[in-house]
Amino acid sequence: MQIEAIAFDVNGTLVDIRTEDEMESIFRATGHFLTYQGITLRRHELRHLYFQAMEEQQISSDEKYPEFDAVAIWRKIIDDHQTDFTRGLDQSKLEQMPLFLAEMTRGISRRRLRLYPHVREVLTKLRETFPLAVVTDAQSTWARGELNKVDLLRYFDPIIVSGDYGFRKPDPRLFRIALDRMNVSAERTIYVGNDMHRDIYGAREAGMKTVMFDSNQGTKEHLGCVPDYTITDHRELLHIAGQ
């Protein structure tokens, strides 16, 4: 197989990450922060408002696989519960607050963030021959920051994040955006992911060759979907890519 490019999922494929998105400490800290902005909400109220707004976003979307917008959720909570004190704050502070809250809550929820073994050495070798891309389901506000934290940001162009588009994998449009940006054909591009539905099925629907990284995360079966390759060690990619 002649390969022109390689694209990757991130979480569960390159990065071993664990978050606890409903932790009490997330909403306790957020509630304490908001009191300094003139907004009084108890942690259980904040948790309910947050996930209610997320559900409303997804229900109102016309997309088959809708993505939520964390910044917009926090903006709605602030707008719906602001007081005269809140409205009197500096406008630039108010404008940045939803983004800050999205980043802060993600940081509190994160319990683990590290590369799987051999990822950096394999990417360094592959980058000598192939353009590398990312197609990931994530929020824009934290995806690039987490890639930067594990020193992977510099390896990829383009970086396609579902939060920028309002829909998520397995929608084949995300994969096709990456292909168009790299100006490569689907049949000569490999996609590496850890989830049989979102990654392997989605990339296959876009016409790409697929590699299933059998990690500690992700759905392992989907409607009889079979990847072109299955690996448990990223170094196996070098052989698949002919290196």
Summary of the structure (lengths in Angstrom):
residues: 243
radius of gyration: 19.7
end to end distance: 12.5
largest distance: 64.3
contacts: 792
relative contact order: 0.18
helix: 49%
strand: 16%
